[in-house]
């Protein structure tokens, strides 16, 4: 799994003009993409890592302060731009594979005690955020560097 984690003051996601997920207090926006080789174990490891990352003010983690999370599925994190001008999405897992893993990531966060807001898988979403810092971290379970 690939994620982009951003520390935010607020964030929201709208679908068809309706807000479906919202953070009205400081927390983390998590954009999550799923690759072909990703597993539920990857989702669990990623949730533990993100929940414990000391990237909030005062070097605190979301788990330290109970910060909320907004999780948005984003297959475009697996874009390949190697050839031409049109990205290839072949590295992204198809919806029937990726949707359950994004939901598993959310369930793992909740099992750790997080309040999780969600986007709507496969929808045309408008995501708004007020970045804080800014602090943005890219993580990939296939390459933890």
N, CA and C atoms as a LAMMPS dump frame, in Angstrom:
ITEM: TIMESTEP
0
ITEM: NUMBER OF ATOMS
435
ITEM: BOX BOUNDS ff ff ff
-5.0000000000000000e+02 5.0000000000000000e+02
-5.0000000000000000e+02 5.0000000000000000e+02
-5.0000000000000000e+02 5.0000000000000000e+02
ITEM: ATOMS id mol type element x y z
1 1 1 N 0.847 -1.187 0
2 1 2 C 0 0 0
3 1 3 C 0.877 1.229 0
4 2 1 N 0.411 2.232 -0.682
5 2 2 C 1.064 3.534 -0.68
6 2 3 C 0.112 4.532 -0.056
7 3 1 N 0.658 5.369 0.808
8 3 2 C -0.155 6.414 1.408
9 3 3 C 0.598 7.734 1.408
10 4 1 N -0.168 8.789 1.376
11 4 2 C 0.344 10.128 1.62
12 4 3 C -0.384 10.598 2.868
13 5 1 N 0.374 10.88 3.907
14 5 2 C -0.185 11.305 5.194
15 5 3 C 0.137 12.783 5.374
16 6 1 N -0.901 13.581 5.572
17 6 2 C -0.719 15.019 5.751
18 6 3 C -1.32 15.446 7.078
19 7 1 N -0.534 16.194 7.824
20 7 2 C -1.05 16.798 9.055
21 7 3 C -1.92 17.975 8.635
22 8 1 N -3.16 17.976 9.129
23 8 2 C -4.109 19.011 8.718
24 8 3 C -4.749 19.685 9.922
25 9 1 N -5.145 20.916 9.712
26 9 2 C -5.959 21.621 10.713
27 9 3 C -7.421 21.257 10.533
28 10 1 N -7.793 21.005 9.26
29 10 2 C -9.146 20.557 8.935
30 10 3 C -9.104 19.918 7.56
31 11 1 N -10.102 19.091 7.27
32 11 2 C -10.197 18.452 5.955
33 11 3 C -11.618 17.969 5.755
34 12 1 N -11.999 17.873 4.492
35 12 2 C -13.329 17.352 4.187
36 12 3 C -13.316 16.732 2.802
37 13 1 N -14.308 15.885 2.572
38 13 2 C -14.486 15.274 1.262
39 13 3 C -15.958 15.35 0.904
40 14 1 N -16.22 15.768 -0.337
41 14 2 C -17.586 15.909 -0.831
42 14 3 C -17.777 15.014 -2.036
43 15 1 N -18.976 14.457 -2.147
44 15 2 C -19.388 13.665 -3.3
45 15 3 C -20.75 14.19 -3.738
46 16 1 N -20.849 14.552 -4.994
47 16 2 C -22.109 15.103 -5.529
48 16 3 C -22.635 16.259 -4.68
49 17 1 N -21.72 17.108 -4.217
50 17 2 C -22.107 18.281 -3.453
51 17 3 C -22.439 18.041 -1.995
52 18 1 N -22.306 16.789 -1.544
53 18 2 C -22.636 16.438 -0.157
54 18 3 C -21.364 16.052 0.583
55 19 1 N -21.157 16.612 1.755
56 19 2 C -20.001 16.253 2.568
57 19 3 C -20.213 14.849 3.127
58 20 1 N -19.271 13.941 2.814
59 20 2 C -19.382 12.556 3.282
60 20 3 C -18.365 12.23 4.372
61 21 1 N -17.374 13.088 4.55
62 21 2 C -16.385 12.91 5.609
63 21 3 C -15.757 14.248 5.932
64 22 1 N -15.486 14.481 7.229
65 22 2 C -14.985 15.795 7.613
66 22 3 C -14.201 15.729 8.918
67 23 1 N -13.094 16.45 8.945
68 23 2 C -12.332 16.667 10.178
69 23 3 C -12.444 18.15 10.483
70 24 1 N -13.09 18.492 11.584
71 24 2 C -13.195 19.897 11.942
72 24 3 C -12.243 20.264 13.07
73 25 1 N -11.301 19.359 13.336
74 25 2 C -10.244 19.625 14.306
75 25 3 C -8.949 19.045 13.744
76 26 1 N -7.794 19.426 14.293
77 26 2 C -6.531 18.927 13.765
78 26 3 C -6.466 17.403 13.767
79 27 1 N -5.88 16.875 12.702
80 27 2 C -5.745 15.429 12.558
81 27 3 C -4.905 15.083 11.36
82 28 1 N -5.167 13.919 10.774
83 28 2 C -4.397 13.438 9.635
84 28 3 C -5.311 13.121 8.459
85 29 1 N -4.907 13.584 7.289
86 29 2 C -5.536 13.203 6.037
87 29 3 C -4.672 12.096 5.455
88 30 1 N -5.289 10.939 5.165
89 30 2 C -4.562 9.779 4.66
90 30 3 C -5.118 9.426 3.286
91 31 1 N -4.31 9.661 2.246
92 31 2 C -4.66 9.236 0.899
93 31 3 C -4.047 7.861 0.706
94 32 1 N -4.859 6.857 0.374
95 32 2 C -4.399 5.467 0.361
96 32 3 C -4.615 4.806 -0.988
97 33 1 N -3.538 4.231 -1.523
98 33 2 C -3.605 3.462 -2.754
99 33 3 C -3.202 2.027 -2.495
100 34 1 N -3.756 1.12 -3.277
101 34 2 C -3.502 -0.303 -3.097
102 34 3 C -2.876 -0.87 -4.365
103 35 1 N -1.797 -1.639 -4.174
104 35 2 C -1.143 -2.319 -5.285
105 35 3 C -1.547 -3.782 -5.332
106 36 1 N -1.149 -4.464 -6.379
107 36 2 C -1.54 -5.855 -6.607
108 36 3 C -1.088 -6.819 -5.511
109 37 1 N 0.045 -6.548 -4.88
110 37 2 C 0.603 -7.48 -3.904
111 37 3 C 0.256 -7.136 -2.461
112 38 1 N -0.572 -6.15 -2.247
113 38 2 C -0.888 -5.726 -0.889
114 38 3 C -1.854 -6.688 -0.2
115 39 1 N -1.724 -6.733 1.126
116 39 2 C -2.502 -7.681 1.932
117 39 3 C -3.117 -6.971 3.135
118 40 1 N -3.982 -7.687 3.837
119 40 2 C -4.563 -7.161 5.076
120 40 3 C -3.473 -6.907 6.116
121 41 1 N -2.43 -7.707 6.095
122 41 2 C -1.308 -7.499 7.021
123 41 3 C -0.614 -6.173 6.734
124 42 1 N -0.51 -5.802 5.443
125 42 2 C 0.062 -4.502 5.096
126 42 3 C -0.805 -3.377 5.663
127 43 1 N -2.114 -3.517 5.532
128 43 2 C -3.027 -2.503 6.057
129 43 3 C -2.869 -2.36 7.566
130 44 1 N -2.75 -3.477 8.263
131 44 2 C -2.596 -3.438 9.723
132 44 3 C -1.282 -2.78 10.12
133 45 1 N -0.204 -3.133 9.441
134 45 2 C 1.109 -2.548 9.756
135 45 3 C 1.111 -1.051 9.477
136 46 1 N 0.496 -0.668 8.379
137 46 2 C 0.437 0.742 8.017
138 46 3 C -0.383 1.535 9.035
139 47 1 N -1.507 0.98 9.456
140 47 2 C -2.341 1.659 10.454
141 47 3 C -1.563 1.869 11.752
142 48 1 N -0.872 0.846 12.212
143 48 2 C -0.083 0.983 13.448
144 48 3 C 0.991 2.06 13.288
145 49 1 N 1.664 2.061 12.149
146 49 2 C 2.751 3.007 11.916
147 49 3 C 2.216 4.448 11.878
148 50 1 N 1.149 4.667 11.11
149 50 2 C 0.597 6.02 10.978
150 50 3 C 0.039 6.512 12.312
151 51 1 N -0.696 5.671 13.016
152 51 2 C -1.313 6.044 14.289
153 51 3 C -0.258 6.449 15.312
154 52 1 N 0.929 5.869 15.22
155 52 2 C 1.988 6.169 16.174
156 52 3 C 3.013 7.191 15.703
157 53 1 N 2.901 7.672 14.451
158 53 2 C 3.872 8.649 13.948
159 53 3 C 3.834 9.93 14.77
160 54 1 N 4.989 10.368 15.217
161 54 2 C 5.079 11.578 16.036
162 54 3 C 5.254 12.791 15.132
163 55 1 N 4.154 13.165 14.436
164 55 2 C 4.223 14.27 13.479
165 55 3 C 3.269 15.412 13.815
166 56 1 N 2.584 15.317 14.939
167 56 2 C 1.718 16.416 15.359
168 56 3 C 2.522 17.403 16.198
169 57 1 N 1.937 18.55 16.478
170 57 2 C 2.626 19.566 17.277
171 57 3 C 3.199 18.951 18.539
172 58 1 N 4.4 19.366 18.911
173 58 2 C 5.05 18.874 20.115
174 58 3 C 5.57 17.452 19.973
175 59 1 N 5.768 17.005 18.734
176 59 2 C 6.235 15.639 18.462
177 59 3 C 5.31 14.586 19.061
178 60 1 N 4.027 14.876 19.025
179 60 2 C 3.042 13.917 19.501
180 60 3 C 2.476 13.143 18.317
181 61 1 N 1.898 11.984 18.604
182 61 2 C 1.272 11.171 17.569
183 61 3 C -0.246 11.338 17.644
184 62 1 N -0.916 10.882 16.614
185 62 2 C -2.384 10.891 16.63
186 62 3 C -2.891 10.068 17.806
187 63 1 N -2.189 8.972 18.113
188 63 2 C -2.612 8.135 19.238
189 63 3 C -2.44 8.852 20.572
190 64 1 N -1.439 9.716 20.681
191 64 2 C -1.211 10.458 21.929
192 64 3 C -2.361 11.408 22.247
193 65 1 N -2.939 12.018 21.208
194 65 2 C -3.934 13.063 21.433
195 65 3 C -5.326 12.7 20.908
196 66 1 N -5.474 11.503 20.371
197 66 2 C -6.77 11.087 19.842
198 66 3 C -7.185 11.876 18.615
199 67 1 N -6.205 12.246 17.799
200 67 2 C -6.502 13.036 16.602
201 67 3 C -7.303 12.203 15.599
202 68 1 N -8.295 12.808 14.954
203 68 2 C -9.1 12.084 13.974
204 68 3 C -8.359 11.909 12.649
205 69 1 N -8.834 10.968 11.847
206 69 2 C -8.255 10.705 10.535
207 69 3 C -9.342 10.744 9.469
208 70 1 N -8.979 11.258 8.306
209 70 2 C -9.833 11.197 7.132
210 70 3 C -9.091 10.35 6.108
211 71 1 N -9.667 9.203 5.748
212 71 2 C -9.029 8.264 4.825
213 71 3 C -9.749 8.33 3.481
214 72 1 N -8.976 8.569 2.424
215 72 2 C -9.487 8.69 1.065
216 72 3 C -8.766 7.687 0.185
217 73 1 N -9.51 6.85 -0.524
218 73 2 C -8.878 5.928 -1.468
219 73 3 C -8.368 6.723 -2.668
220 74 1 N -7.161 6.366 -3.143
221 74 2 C -6.578 7.11 -4.254
222 74 3 C -5.658 6.213 -5.067
223 75 1 N -6.251 5.543 -6.06
224 75 2 C -5.487 4.62 -6.893
225 75 3 C -4.401 5.336 -7.681
226 76 1 N -4.53 6.647 -7.867
227 76 2 C -3.553 7.385 -8.66
228 76 3 C -2.172 7.432 -8.005
229 77 1 N -2.072 7.023 -6.748
230 77 2 C -0.753 6.945 -6.109
231 77 3 C 0.127 5.885 -6.784
232 78 1 N -0.483 5.002 -7.555
233 78 2 C 0.267 3.972 -8.282
234 78 3 C 0.476 4.337 -9.75
235 79 1 N 0.357 5.594 -10.087
236 79 2 C 0.552 6.025 -11.47
237 79 3 C 1.991 5.773 -11.917
238 80 1 N 2.128 5.313 -13.139
239 80 2 C 3.44 5.216 -13.763
240 80 3 C 3.491 6.285 -14.844
241 81 1 N 4.497 7.151 -14.759
242 81 2 C 4.662 8.221 -15.735
243 81 3 C 5.926 8.022 -16.566
244 82 1 N 6.405 6.8 -16.577
245 82 2 C 7.658 6.485 -17.268
246 82 3 C 7.589 6.78 -18.762
247 83 1 N 6.498 6.404 -19.411
248 83 2 C 6.388 6.569 -20.86
249 83 3 C 5.306 7.586 -21.2
250 84 1 N 5.611 8.427 -22.16
251 84 2 C 4.609 9.338 -22.7
252 84 3 C 4.09 10.355 -21.701
253 85 1 N 2.923 10.88 -22.018
254 85 2 C 2.321 11.92 -21.189
255 85 3 C 1.071 11.454 -20.464
256 86 1 N 0.594 10.258 -20.786
257 86 2 C -0.608 9.731 -20.138
258 86 3 C -0.177 8.712 -19.086
259 87 1 N -0.487 8.959 -17.813
260 87 2 C -0.101 7.994 -16.777
261 87 3 C -0.758 6.632 -17.001
262 88 1 N -0.05 5.612 -16.602
263 88 2 C -0.599 4.255 -16.614
264 88 3 C -1.017 3.912 -15.191
265 89 1 N -2.153 3.242 -15.061
266 89 2 C -2.66 2.867 -13.748
267 89 3 C -2.524 1.36 -13.52
268 90 1 N -1.743 0.676 -14.336
269 90 2 C -1.676 -0.79 -14.277
270 90 3 C -1.092 -1.312 -12.964
271 91 1 N -0.362 -0.499 -12.247
272 91 2 C 0.207 -0.941 -10.964
273 91 3 C -0.798 -0.904 -9.816
274 92 1 N -1.904 -0.212 -10.033
275 92 2 C -2.954 -0.126 -9.001
276 92 3 C -3.824 -1.378 -9.064
277 93 1 N -4.166 -1.898 -7.907
278 93 2 C -5.057 -3.057 -7.84
279 93 3 C -6.457 -2.629 -8.277
280 94 1 N -7.201 -3.541 -8.905
281 94 2 C -8.57 -3.201 -9.305
282 94 3 C -9.48 -3.023 -8.087
283 95 1 N -10.603 -2.347 -8.298
284 95 2 C -11.537 -2.037 -7.222
285 95 3 C -11.926 -3.2 -6.332
286 96 1 N -12.266 -4.392 -6.893
287 96 2 C -12.666 -5.501 -6.03
288 96 3 C -11.552 -5.975 -5.081
289 97 1 N -10.304 -5.644 -5.418
290 97 2 C -9.171 -5.982 -4.54
291 97 3 C -8.88 -4.821 -3.59
292 98 1 N -8.87 -3.612 -4.135
293 98 2 C -8.428 -2.471 -3.332
294 98 3 C -9.48 -1.959 -2.35
295 99 1 N -10.742 -1.993 -2.71
296 99 2 C -11.764 -1.47 -1.802
297 99 3 C -11.75 -2.174 -0.443
298 100 1 N -11.708 -3.513 -0.4
299 100 2 C -11.665 -4.17 0.917
300 100 3 C -10.399 -3.83 1.712
301 101 1 N -9.284 -3.573 1.019
302 101 2 C -8.049 -3.261 1.747
303 101 3 C -8.054 -1.835 2.293
304 102 1 N -8.648 -0.903 1.567
305 102 2 C -8.791 0.451 2.11
306 102 3 C -9.718 0.419 3.323
307 103 1 N -10.786 -0.359 3.217
308 103 2 C -11.699 -0.494 4.365
309 103 3 C -10.999 -1.187 5.533
310 104 1 N -10.145 -2.158 5.241
311 104 2 C -9.378 -2.827 6.305
312 104 3 C -8.449 -1.841 7
313 105 1 N -7.828 -0.95 6.237
314 105 2 C -6.988 0.088 6.832
315 105 3 C -7.822 0.919 7.812
316 106 1 N -9.013 1.301 7.414
317 106 2 C -9.898 2.076 8.297
318 106 3 C -10.268 1.28 9.539
319 107 1 N -10.613 0.009 9.364
320 107 2 C -10.97 -0.841 10.515
321 107 3 C -9.787 -0.986 11.474
322 108 1 N -8.596 -1.112 10.935
323 108 2 C -7.406 -1.23 11.788
324 108 3 C -7.186 0.048 12.596
325 109 1 N -7.374 1.203 11.961
326 109 2 C -7.282 2.468 12.704
327 109 3 C -8.31 2.482 13.84
328 110 1 N -9.531 2.093 13.533
329 110 2 C -10.586 2.097 14.545
330 110 3 C -10.282 1.122 15.673
331 111 1 N -9.695 -0.022 15.338
332 111 2 C -9.324 -0.995 16.372
333 111 3 C -8.249 -0.43 17.304
334 112 1 N -7.455 0.501 16.789
335 112 2 C -6.429 1.146 17.613
336 112 3 C -7 2.296 18.439
337 113 1 N -8.25 2.65 18.198
338 113 2 C -8.893 3.714 18.963
339 113 3 C -9.125 5.001 18.199
340 114 1 N -8.86 5.013 16.91
341 114 2 C -8.998 6.235 16.116
342 114 3 C -10.439 6.495 15.72
343 115 1 N -10.773 7.774 15.633
344 115 2 C -12.018 8.186 14.982
345 115 3 C -11.673 8.369 13.509
346 116 1 N -12.347 7.632 12.628
347 116 2 C -12.019 7.639 11.205
348 116 3 C -13.215 8.125 10.398
349 117 1 N -12.968 9.137 9.594
350 117 2 C -13.92 9.579 8.58
351 117 3 C -13.424 9.001 7.259
352 118 1 N -14.35 8.756 6.322
353 118 2 C -13.995 8.11 5.072
354 118 3 C -14.518 8.888 3.879
355 119 1 N -13.786 8.744 2.773
356 119 2 C -14.317 9.159 1.49
357 119 3 C -15.236 8.057 0.991
358 120 1 N -15.659 8.149 -0.252
359 120 2 C -16.506 7.115 -0.847
360 120 3 C -15.719 6.452 -1.968
361 121 1 N -15.453 5.178 -1.803
362 121 2 C -14.616 4.45 -2.746
363 121 3 C -15.191 4.549 -4.158
364 122 1 N -14.316 4.868 -5.121
365 122 2 C -14.696 4.888 -6.521
366 122 3 C -15.473 6.108 -6.967
367 123 1 N -15.803 6.992 -6.051
368 123 2 C -16.589 8.182 -6.398
369 123 3 C -15.673 9.297 -6.888
370 124 1 N -16.251 10.23 -7.594
371 124 2 C -15.568 11.467 -7.95
372 124 3 C -15.657 12.356 -6.718
373 125 1 N -14.546 12.509 -6.02
374 125 2 C -14.537 13.21 -4.733
375 125 3 C -13.812 14.544 -4.848
376 126 1 N -14.283 15.509 -4.11
377 126 2 C -13.589 16.782 -3.974
378 126 3 C -13.072 16.836 -2.541
379 127 1 N -11.754 16.847 -2.442
380 127 2 C -11.099 16.81 -1.135
381 127 3 C -10.514 18.19 -0.85
382 128 1 N -10.828 18.726 0.312
383 128 2 C -10.297 20.014 0.742
384 128 3 C -9.539 19.801 2.045
385 129 1 N -8.413 20.494 2.174
386 129 2 C -7.676 20.388 3.433
387 129 3 C -6.913 21.671 3.696
388 130 1 N -6.723 21.939 4.97
389 130 2 C -5.849 23.015 5.4
390 130 3 C -4.644 22.332 6.02
391 131 1 N -3.563 22.293 5.24
392 131 2 C -2.354 21.611 5.705
393 131 3 C -1.745 22.381 6.861
394 132 1 N -1.134 21.644 7.775
395 132 2 C -0.551 22.223 8.974
396 132 3 C 0.936 21.945 8.967
397 133 1 N 1.711 22.992 8.88
398 133 2 C 3.162 22.836 8.904
399 133 3 C 3.829 23.485 7.694
400 134 1 N 3.712 22.91 6.529
401 134 2 C 3.06 21.646 6.194
402 134 3 C 3.928 20.448 6.553
403 135 1 N 3.259 19.38 6.933
404 135 2 C 3.91 18.093 7.174
405 135 3 C 3.203 17.075 6.294
406 136 1 N 3.937 16.502 5.363
407 136 2 C 3.403 15.494 4.458
408 136 3 C 4.428 14.383 4.311
409 137 1 N 3.972 13.138 4.504
410 137 2 C 4.869 11.979 4.464
411 137 3 C 4.296 10.948 3.511
412 138 1 N 5.177 10.4 2.668
413 138 2 C 4.803 9.334 1.745
414 138 3 C 5.336 8.023 2.313
415 139 1 N 4.471 7.007 2.35
416 139 2 C 4.882 5.7 2.868
417 139 3 C 4.439 4.624 1.884
418 140 1 N 5.231 3.556 1.788
419 140 2 C 4.931 2.435 0.896
420 140 3 C 5.316 1.159 1.607
421 141 1 N 4.367 0.261 1.775
422 141 2 C 4.649 -0.976 2.506
423 141 3 C 5.609 -1.904 1.757
424 142 1 N 5.791 -1.68 0.456
425 142 2 C 6.736 -2.481 -0.302
426 142 3 C 8.149 -1.889 -0.22
427 143 1 N 8.263 -0.693 0.34
428 143 2 C 9.547 -0.021 0.471
429 143 3 C 9.466 0.939 1.655
430 144 1 N 9.733 0.441 2.856
431 144 2 C 9.553 1.226 4.071
432 144 3 C 10.559 2.339 4.236
433 145 1 N 11.474 2.536 3.288
434 145 2 C 12.432 3.645 3.383
435 145 3 C 11.68 4.919 3.268
